[in-house]
Amino acid sequence: MVGYLDSSVVLRHILLGDAGIQQVFTSNRVISSELLEIECRRVLHRYRLQGDLDDDGFIEASDRLDRVISGVSILVLSPKVKDRASDAFPVIIKTLDALHLASALIFRAARPTESLLIFSYDAGMNRCARALGFPVPLAV
């Protein structure tokens, strides 16, 4: 079983101490798009600039993010992924979510015998993932 990790799960873990990420890491392998780090670092910088994280909190959150990312196989945003993300999806989906799901679709097509689960707290991404036939264990 392979788990696809969305930034919403990582950010809830890092910022709120949410334990849902533990379920992700019971997978044999955890993957995500290279967007994962970009999205998470942008949020941490935003929180610091807004005063939601002081310097120590920012450093601690960044260290936690590094530890999470060290256990994730990162998928490159290839031209094939970008092309798929530009195509239609079965339901309305935001751009970054489309890039994540396009990454998952390309991965699944290359490894059809592996079970791929999508781990996200984003309702729109979960709805689209289910419409695409992905199991969504953390659906909210």
N, C-alpha and C positions, 0 to 999 in steps of 0.2 A: 504494500500500500504506500502511495506517495501522497504527501500533503502539500497543497499549494497555499502558501502563507501570504495573506493580504496585510497591508500596513495597518488596517484598523485593529487587528489582533495584537500586533506588536506595540502599537501606541497605547492601547488599553493596558497592556502588561507593564510597559515602561512607566507610564504616567499615573496609572490608577491601581497597579498591583493586581490586575485581573489575572485569574489562573487559567483562563481558556487556552492560553498558549501551550500549557502542559499537554493538552489533548493533541495538539499539532505534532509535538515532538515524540509522540508514541508511534508515529509513522516510521516506516523503514527508511524513508528519505524525505527531506523537506526541500521544496523548491520555491522560487519566486522570481519575478521579473526584476531586472536591475532598477526598476522604478521604486522598489521597496525602500532602499536606502535613501534615495532622493526625497521621496515623500516624507519619510520619518524625520530626516534631518531638517527639512523645511519646517515641519511642525515644531521641532525642538527650538529652532532659531526664532520662530514666531513667538512661542511661549516665553522665551528669554527676553525678547524685545518688548513684549507686552507686560513683563513683570510677573508672569505666572511661574517662572523659574528664575531663581537667583543664579549667580555664577556657579556655586557649588552644586545646586540642583541640576544645572545644565550639564556640568561635567559628569555627574553621576548618571544622568539619563543617557548621555552619549556613550558612556562605558557600558551601560546595560544594552544599548542598541548594538554596539560592537560585539558583545557576547552572543546576542541572538543571531546576528548576521553570520557569525563564524560557523553556525550550524546549518546554514542554508546554502543550497546550490543555486547560484544565480544564473538566470536565463537572460541572454543578451536580447535587446530589442532589435532583432534582425529585420531586414526589409520584408521578409515573409510575414513576420508578426505585425509590422506596421500596415502592410497591405490587408491582412485579415481584420485588423482593428478598424480599418477604414470601411469595410463592408458592413452590410446590414446585420443586425442581431435580432433575435425573436421578440425582444421587449426593449423599451427605452433604457438606455445605459449611458453613463457619463464617459467622457473620453479616456480618463486614466483607468477606469474599470474595464473599458473595452480593450485597452492594451494589456491589462492583466489577464483577462479571459482569452484574448487572442494568444497570449503566451501559453496558457493552459491548453487551449485547443491544439496548437502546434505540437506541444509536448505529447498530448494524448494520441495524436495522429501518428507520431513517430514511434510510440510505444503502446500499441493497442492492447497488449496483454496485461499492462499494469493498471491497477485501480488508482484513479486520481480523485482526491477529495479536495474541495475548495473550503478553506477556513477563512471566513470573513464575518465581520459584524455589520457590514454595509448592506442594508435591506435591498437596494437596487441591484447591487452586484450579486447577492444571493438569489434574487428572483431570476436574473438572467442566467446564472450558473445552473439553476434547477431546470430552466427551460432548455438549456443545452445538454441536459442529461448528467450533470455532475452532482454527486452527493454533497450536501452542505450541512455538516454536523453542527456548526455553531449558529445556525439560522436564528435570527431574532425577530 
